[in-house]
Amino acid sequence: MPDSDAVAIEASWRDPERFSVLFDRHAPAIHRYLARRVGEAADDLLAETFLVAFGKRRGYDPGYRDARPWLYGIATNLVGQHRRDEVRRYRLQAAAGPPVDLPDYAERIVASVTAQSIRSQLAEALAAIPGGDRDVLLLVAWEDLSYDEVARALAIPVGTVRSRLHRARARLRQSLTGTGAAATYKEILANE
C-alpha cells in the first residue's frame, strides 16, 4: 500500500525527492482545475503550486493524510493573484461570437452556436460572482471537493463554505433563469 501524502511530505524533509510522489498523484487534477480557471497559464501555475507546496512542506499538518485540499488551496490562492485576468477572460468569452469557420452541416452549426451561446452566458454569470464565492463554487462543481475539503483548501470555516456556495448558486440561478444555460448546467445549480 502506498504511503499517505502526509508520510511522503514528512519523508521529503530528509529526502526532497520523495516530494515528487505528491506531484505524481495530484498534478493531473490540480492542472485540470487550473486549466479551467486560467486557461493557458495552467502549466505555469501548476509548477508554481508545487513549488510553493514544496517550500511550505514543513508546515503541513501531518494529521491530514490527503494533501489534495492543501494543494487546491495553494492553487486557488495563486489563481486569486490572477483574478482580474480571469474576470477579463470570462468577459471576453461572453463577448465572443460563434466561430467564423463553421462546417456546412446544419446540425453541427446549430450545436456549435448553441454551445457557444451557453458558454458565453455561463462565463458572464461566473464573472459576475464575487471571487470568494466563485472559488467555493468552482472547487465544489469542477473538482468535486466536499465542504470540509473546500474549507481546508481556502482556510475558511465550513459554515462560510456553505453560505458562499448558497450565494454563488443563487446568483447563477438568477443570471441563468430562462436561458438554455440553466438547463445545461443543472449540476452547478442543484444540490442546495
C-alpha positions, 0 to 999 in steps of 0.5 A: 500500500502506498504511503499517505501524502502526509508520510511522503511530505514528512519523508521529503524533509530528509529526502526532497525527492520523495516530494515528487510522489505528491506531484505524481498523484495530484498534478493531473487534477490540480492542472485540470482545475487550473486549466479551467480557471486560467486557461493557458497559464495552467502549466505555469501555475501548476509548477508554481503550486508545487513549488510553493507546496514544496517550500511550505512542506514543513508546515503541513499538518501531518494529521491530514493524510490527503494533501489534495485540499492543501494543494487546491488551496495553494492553487486557488490562492495563486489563481486569486493573484490572477483574478482580474485576468480571469474576470477579463477572460470570462468577459471576453468569452461572453463577448465572443461570437460563434466561430467564423469557420463553421462546417456546412452541416446544419446540425453541427452549426446549430450545436456549435452556436448553441454551445457557444451561446451557453458558454458565453452566458455561463462565463458572464454569470461566473464573472459576475460572482464575487471571487470568494464565492466563485472559488467555493463554487468552482472547487465544489462543481469542477473538482468535486471537493466536499465542504470540509475539503473546500474549507481546508483548501481556502482556510475558511470555516465550513459554515462560510463554505456553505453560505458562499456556495448558497450565494454563488448558486443563487446568483447563477440561478438568477443570471441563468433563469430562462436561458438554455444555460440553466438547463445545461448546467443543472449540476452547478445549480442543484444540490442546495 
